[in-house]
């Protein structure tokens, strides 16, 4: 927007402008307005109501304690202390804090410069009536100060933007915590599921190998056809071929888990402490209504804080429409070693006015750029909230349906075991052929494997539900660990910033 005509002042008005600049400032640009939509305040779904319950324990910040698994507790503690992605997110918080310090420094005199010069001069004059040679030292010292007054709120809006970016970095750190803990739990239970599937496959392979031995003896004694022997071998070898795949999956999952907890790929001895089936939990425990938890999600808060940061930048851009008033001052002392010359001490001061009167649309278009970016971030925030709601509803529905499938498959496993017993009895007594035994064994292996996968899906969906509601955002660990802090302090003077980072982030909702 072009500057209003009222600002095209006469000289007397400029003096008034300077006085106003000393007494206060105007903050140009829009004040931040939360971009949340009305539907979120009462949001809930039948699936969420069915897949969750209200209770005080376990705390949503430590939702994994619902599984009562000490191994999982230790793995998450190790990931909090050693995961590289989390450390990088913590360092970005420190970076944003330093950027905020840079923005805050603009409220003070921007130019504070001391200078000192000592120059040797060798002068030779020739021609004329008085040629001469002279040499001397010329010395000077000075101090300059310049203070642009924040009359239009350029600097205060920049501080507002940096402040919101700082809190957004904290929210991003908490979002990494949420994702990391969900990944650790999911990888841990996936590993245990793969190990259970491997045990089932090996047990079935042993049973099928016994069938091969039996049919081979019967074939050699002439009591059975070769077809039974070949079918038994085919089934056994087919089951045996699944073992390398499961072993490879176990190793890859173990390596992924090692990296998540900040260790190189290799053995994890602590995982051997809990070889049983993964626990089943039918509901998530929540301390608040889903709508509030959704807005509490760190990535949702980070998106809102990004809107706040960009909103302030519009005011920074609009301040370029108006003149800048700067108070200038200098103290200069100068002298030389020539005889008969005087020394001088100059005191210089006064206001300086600068105004970009003709910008050919540069300023106005910059304001439009900042406003367009703001609207993009508003839409990104609204989409983030809708996606978060979708993730929560999908996970809740997944919990319900995967538990239903688990119950059905548990019954199917029982009937498959009974079918194998009956088929084996009838085969031995001569009432059925060997094909029915093979079919029963194949069905049992399929049902047992499907049952384990269903249990894993139920747990995975429960973890996804906690993650979608922002569970696990708080850690008692400092955002900068002692070893990293010591390394950084040896390189750079960090003042108190790293000591502030030695404490965990406050356990509260950050508002822009």
C-alpha positions in Angstrom: 0.0 0.0 0.0 1.3 3.5 -0.8 2.1 5.9 2.1 -0.8 8.1 3.0 -0.6 11.8 2.1 -0.7 12.8 5.7 2.9 11.6 6.1 4.1 13.9 3.4 4.9 16.4 6.2 6.4 19.9 6.5 9.7 20.2 8.4 7.9 21.2 11.6 6.0 17.9 11.5 9.2 15.9 11.2 10.3 17.2 14.6 7.0 16.0 16.0 7.6 12.6 14.3 11.0 12.4 16.1 9.4 13.1 19.5 6.7 10.5 18.9 9.5 8.0 18.0 11.1 8.6 21.3 7.9 8.1 23.3 6.5 5.0 21.7 5.8 3.1 18.5 3.0 1.8 16.3 2.9 -1.9 15.4 2.0 -2.2 11.8 0.5 -5.4 10.3 -2.2 -7.8 11.6 -2.2 -9.2 15.1 -2.1 -13.0 15.2 -5.5 -14.7 15.0 -5.7 -18.5 15.8 -6.6 -20.2 12.5 -8.5 -23.1 14.2 -11.9 -23.9 12.7 -15.1 -24.3 14.7 -15.6 -28.0 14.2 -12.5 -28.9 16.2 -14.0 -27.7 19.5 -16.5 -30.6 19.7 -14.8 -33.1 17.6 -15.1 -36.8 18.5 -16.0 -40.0 16.6 -17.8 -43.2 17.6 -14.6 -45.2 16.9 -12.7 -43.0 19.3 -15.3 -43.3 21.9 -15.3 -47.1 21.6 -11.5 -47.5 21.5 -10.6 -45.2 24.4 -11.6 -44.6 28.0 -11.1 -41.8 30.5 -8.7 -42.4 33.3 -5.9 -40.7 35.1 -3.3 -43.5 34.6 -1.3 -44.2 32.8 -0.2 -40.7 32.0 -0.6 -39.9 28.2 3.0 -38.5 28.4 4.1 -42.1 29.2 1.4 -44.1 27.4 3.7 -47.1 26.8 3.5 -48.0 30.5 0.1 -49.5 29.7 1.9 -52.5 28.4 3.8 -53.0 31.7 7.0 -54.1 29.8 10.3 -53.1 31.5 12.2 -53.9 28.3 10.2 -51.4 26.3 10.6 -48.8 29.1 14.4 -49.2 28.9 14.4 -49.0 25.1 12.5 -45.7 25.2 14.8 -44.3 27.8 17.8 -45.2 25.7 16.2 -43.6 22.6 15.5 -40.4 24.6 19.2 -40.2 25.6 20.9 -41.3 22.3 18.7 -40.9 19.3 20.3 -38.6 16.7 17.1 -37.1 15.3 16.0 -36.1 18.7 19.4 -34.5 19.4 19.2 -32.6 16.1 15.7 -31.3 17.0 17.1 -30.1 20.4 19.9 -28.3 18.7 17.4 -26.6 16.4 15.7 -25.3 19.6 19.0 -23.8 20.7 19.5 -22.3 17.2 16.0 -20.7 17.3 16.8 -19.3 20.8 20.0 -17.7 19.4 18.0 -16.3 16.5 15.6 -14.8 19.0 18.5 -13.1 20.7 19.6 -11.6 17.4 16.1 -10.2 16.9 15.9 -8.8 20.4 19.2 -7.0 20.0 17.6 -4.7 17.3 15.8 -2.8 20.1 19.1 -1.3 21.2 21.4 0.9 19.2 22.2 -1.0 16.0 25.5 0.8 15.4 28.0 1.0 18.3 31.4 1.2 16.7 34.8 2.3 18.1 37.6 3.1 15.8 41.3 4.0 16.1 43.8 4.9 13.4 47.5 5.6 13.4 48.8 6.5 10.0 52.4 7.4 8.9 52.5 10.2 6.3 55.6 10.9 4.2 54.9 14.0 2.2 57.2 15.4 -0.6 56.4 18.8 -2.2 58.2 19.9 -5.3 58.0 22.9 -7.5 56.7 26.3 -6.5 58.4 28.7 -4.1 58.6 26.5 -1.0 59.5 22.9 -1.8 59.8 20.7 1.3 59.8 17.2 2.6 58.0 16.2 5.8 56.9 13.1 7.5 54.7 12.7 10.5 52.2 10.4 12.3 48.5 11.1 12.1 46.3 9.6 14.9 42.6 9.6 15.4 40.0 7.8 17.6 36.3 7.8 17.5 33.1 6.3 18.6 30.0 6.2 16.5 26.5 5.3 17.5 23.3 4.9 15.4 19.9 4.0 16.8 17.0 3.5 14.4 13.8 4.0 16.5 11.2 1.3 16.3 8.5 3.8 15.5 6.5 1.5 13.1 7.1 -1.7 15.0 9.6 -3.2 12.5 11.8 -4.6 15.2 9.1 -5.6 17.6 7.3 -7.5 14.9 10.5 -9.3 14.0 11.0 -10.2 17.6 7.4 -11.5 17.7 8.1 -13.6 14.6 11.4 -15.0 16.1 9.6 -15.7 19.4 7.0 -17.8 17.6 9.6 -19.6 15.6 11.4 -20.4 18.9 8.3 -22.0 20.4 7.7 -23.7 17.0 11.1 -25.3 17.3 10.2 -26.5 20.8 7.0 -28.0 19.4 8.9 -29.7 16.6 11.3 -31.2 19.3 8.3 -32.6 21.1 6.9 -33.9 17.8 10.1 -35.9 17.3 9.7 -37.3 20.8 6.1 -38.4 19.9 7.2 -40.1 16.7 10.4 -41.6 18.1 8.6 -43.3 21.0 5.9 -44.7 18.8 8.6 -46.0 16.4 10.5 -47.7 19.2 7.4 -49.3 20.6 6.2 -50.4 17.1 9.6 -51.8 16.1 9.9 -53.6 19.5 6.5 -55.3 19.2 7.1 -56.0 15.5 10.3 -57.7 16.4 8.6 -59.8 19.0 5.9 -60.7 16.6 8.4 -61.8 13.9 10.2 -63.9 16.5 6.9 -65.6 17.5 6.1 -66.3 13.9 9.5 -67.8 13.4 9.0 -70.1 16.4 5.6 -71.2 15.1 7.1 -71.9 11.6 9.9 -73.9 13.2 7.5 -76.0 15.3 5.4 -76.7 12.3 8.5 -77.6 10.2 9.5 -80.1 12.9 6.0 -81.7 12.8 6.1 -81.8 9.0 9.5 -83.4 9.1 8.2 -86.2 11.3 5.4 -86.7 8.7 8.1 -87.0 6.0 9.9 -89.6 8.1 6.6 -91.6 8.6 5.5 -91.5 5.0 9.0 -92.5 3.9 9.0 -95.5 6.1 5.5 -96.4 4.9 6.5 -96.0 1.3 9.6 -98.2 1.7 7.5 -100.9 3.4 4.9 -100.8 0.6 2.1 -99.5 2.9 1.9 -96.1 1.2 2.2 -94.6 -2.2 5.1 -92.4 -3.2 2.6 -89.5 -3.7 2.1 -89.2 0.0 5.9 -89.0 0.5 6.4 -86.3 -2.1 3.4 -84.3 -0.8 4.8 -84.4 2.7 8.3 -83.3 1.4 6.7 -80.5 -0.6 4.9 -79.1 2.5 7.9 -79.4 4.7 10.2 -77.7 2.2 7.6 -74.9 1.7 7.5 -74.2 5.4 11.3 -74.4 5.6 11.6 -71.8 2.9 9.7 -69.3 5.1 12.4 -69.4 7.8 15.1 -67.4 6.0 12.5 -64.7 5.2 11.4 -64.4 8.8 15.1 -64.5 10.1 15.9 -61.7 7.6 12.9 -59.7 8.8 14.0 -60.1 12.4 17.5 -59.0 11.7 16.4 -55.9 9.8 13.9 -54.9 12.6 16.6 -55.4 15.2 19.0 -53.2 13.3 16.3 -50.5 12.9 15.6 -50.7 16.6 19.3 -50.4 17.3 19.6 -47.2 15.3 16.5 -45.7 17.0 18.1 -46.1 20.4 21.4 -44.7 19.2 23.4 -47.9 18.9 25.2 -49.5 16.0 23.5 -52.5 14.4 24.1 -55.7 16.4 22.8 -57.9 19.1 20.5 -56.4 21.7 20.8 -58.7 24.8 17.9 -57.0 26.6 15.4 -58.2 24.0 15.9 -61.8 25.2 14.2 -61.1 28.5 10.7 -61.1 27.2 10.1 -63.9 24.6 6.4 -64.4 25.2 3.4 -63.2 23.1 3.0 -59.4 22.9 0.3 -58.1 25.3 -3.1 -57.1 24.0 -4.7 -53.9 25.2 -8.2 -53.2 24.0 -8.4 -49.5 24.7 -6.3 -46.4 24.9 -6.4 -44.4 28.2 -6.9 -40.7 27.8 -7.0 -37.9 30.3 -8.8 -35.4 28.1 -11.4 -35.2 25.3 -10.0 -36.0 21.8 -10.6 -32.5 20.6 -8.2 -31.0 23.2 -5.7 -33.7 22.6 -5.7 -33.1 18.9 -4.9 -29.4 19.4 -2.2 -30.5 21.9 -0.4 -32.5 19.2 3.1 -31.0 18.8 3.0 -30.8 15.0 -0.4 -29.1 15.2 1.0 -26.5 17.6 4.1 -26.1 15.5 1.9 -25.4 12.4 -0.1 -22.8 14.4 3.1 -21.1 15.7 4.4 -20.9 12.1 1.3 -19.0 11.3 2.0 -16.6 14.2 5.6 -16.1 13.0 4.5 -15.3 9.4 1.8 -13.0 10.6 4.3 -10.8 12.3 6.5 -10.6 9.1 3.6 -8.8 7.3 4.1 -5.9 9.8 7.9 -6.0 9.1 7.2 -5.7 5.4 4.6 -2.9 5.8 7.1 -0.8 7.8 9.1 -0.2 4.6 6.3 2.1 3.4 7.2 4.6 6.1 10.2 6.7 6.9 12.9 5.4 9.3 14.2 7.8 12.0 17.7 7.2 13.3 19.5 9.0 16.0 23.2 9.4 15.1 26.1 10.4 17.2 29.9 10.5 17.0 32.9 11.5 19.1 36.1 12.0 17.1 39.6 12.9 18.3 42.4 13.6 15.9 46.0 14.8 16.2 49.4 14.5 14.4 53.0 14.9 15.2 53.7 18.0 13.2 54.8 21.1 15.2 52.3 23.9 15.4 49.2 21.9 14.4 46.3 21.6 16.8 44.4 18.6 18.1 40.7 18.4 17.6 37.8 16.8 19.4 34.5 16.7 17.6 31.1 15.9 19.0 28.5 15.2 16.3 24.9 14.2 16.8 21.4 14.5 15.4 18.5 12.7 13.8 18.6 11.1 10.3 15.4 10.5 8.2 15.4 7.9 5.4 12.3 7.2 3.3 12.0 5.0 0.2 9.6 7.3 -1.7 9.8 5.6 -5.1 10.0 1.8 -4.9 8.2 1.0 -8.1 6.0 -1.6 -6.4 8.8 -3.5 -4.6 7.5 -2.8 -1.1 3.9 -3.3 -1.9 4.6 -6.6 -3.6 6.8 -7.8 -0.7 3.8 -7.2 1.5 1.7 -9.3 -0.8 4.3 -12.0 -0.8 4.2 -12.2 3.0 0.4 -12.2 3.1 0.3 -15.0 0.5 2.7 -17.0 2.6 0.6 -16.4 5.6 -2.5 -17.7 3.9 -0.6 -20.8 2.8 0.4 -21.5 6.3 -3.2 -21.0 7.5 -4.4 -23.6 5.0 -1.5 -25.9 5.9 -2.5 -25.7 9.6 -6.1 -26.5 8.8 -5.1 -29.4 6.7 -2.7 -30.6 9.5 -5.7 -30.6 11.9 -7.9 -32.5 9.5 -5.1 -35.0 8.8 -4.5 -35.5 12.5 -8.3 -36.1 13.1 -8.2 -38.7 10.2 -5.2 -40.4 11.7 -6.9 -40.7 15.1 -10.1 -42.0 13.7 -8.3 -44.5 11.4 -6.2 -45.8 14.3 -9.2 -46.1 16.6 -11.2 -48.0 14.0 -8.1 -50.1 13.3 -7.9 -51.1 17.0 -11.6 -52.2 17.0 -11.4 -54.2 13.9 -8.0 -55.8 14.5 -9.2 -57.0 18.0 -12.3 -58.5 16.4 -10.1 -60.3 13.9 -7.8 -61.5 16.7 -10.8 -63.0 18.6 -12.0 -64.8 15.4 -8.5 -66.1 14.6 -8.0 -67.3 18.2 -11.1 -69.6 17.7 -9.9 -70.6 14.3 -6.5 -71.7 15.7 -8.3 -74.0 18.2 -10.4 -75.6 15.5 -7.4 -76.0 13.3 -5.5 -77.9 16.0 -8.5 -80.1 16.5 -8.8 -80.7 12.8 -5.2 -81.8 12.6 -5.7 -84.3 15.4 -8.8 -85.8 13.8 -7.2 -86.0 10.4 -4.2 -87.7 11.8 -6.3 -90.3 13.6 -8.4 -91.0 10.6 -5.3 -91.4 8.4 -3.7 -93.8 10.8 -6.9 -95.8 11.0 -7.3 -95.9 7.3 -10.5 -93.8 7.0 -8.9 -90.9 5.0 -5.9 -90.3 2.8 -2.8 -88.4 3.7 -4.0 -85.3 1.8 -6.4 -84.4 4.6 -3.5 -84.4 7.1 -1.5 -82.1 4.8 -4.5 -79.8 4.5 -5.0 -79.7 8.2 -1.3 -78.9 8.9 -1.3 -76.2 6.3 -4.5 -74.7 7.8 -3.0 -74.8 11.3 0.2 -73.0 10.2 -1.8 -70.3 8.4 -4.2 -69.7 11.3 -1.3 -69.5 13.8 0.6 -67.1 11.7 -2.5 -65.0 11.0 -3.3 -64.9 14.6 0.1 -63.5 15.5 -0.1 -60.9 12.8 -3.6 -59.9 14.0 -2.2 -59.4 17.6 0.6 -57.3 16.1 -1.9 -55.2 14.1 -4.0 -54.5 17.2 -1.0 -53.3 19.1 0.3 -51.3 16.2 -3.1 -49.6 15.8 -3.1 -48.8 19.5 0.3 -47.2 19.3 -0.8 -45.2 16.2 -3.8 -44.0 18.2 -1.6 -42.7 21.0 0.7 -41.1 18.4 -2.2 -39.5 16.6 -3.3 -37.8 19.8 0.1 -36.5 20.6 1.0 -38.9 23.4 4.5 -39.0 24.7 5.5 -35.3 24.1 7.3 -34.8 27.4 10.7 -36.1 28.5 12.7 -35.6 31.7 15.9 -35.7 29.6 17.6 -32.3 28.8 17.3 -31.3 25.2 21.1 -31.0 25.1 23.0 -33.9 26.7 26.1 -33.2 28.9 28.6 -34.6 26.4 27.2 -32.5 23.5 27.0 -29.4 25.7 30.7 -29.8 26.8 31.8 -30.2 23.2 29.9 -27.1 22.1 31.2 -25.0 25.0 34.8 -25.9 24.1 34.2 -24.4 20.6 32.1 -21.4 21.4 31.0 -19.1 24.2 27.4 -20.0 24.6 26.7 -17.9 27.7 23.7 -19.3 29.5 21.9 -20.8 26.5 23.2 -24.3 26.9 22.6 -24.2 30.6 19.0 -23.3 30.0 18.8 -26.3 27.6 20.2 -28.6 30.3 16.7 -28.7 31.8 13.7 -30.4 30.1 11.2 -28.2 28.4 8.3 -27.0 30.6 5.4 -29.4 30.7 2.8 -27.0 29.4 1.1 -26.0 26.2 3.0 -23.2 24.5 0.8 -20.5 23.1 1.9 -18.0 20.5 
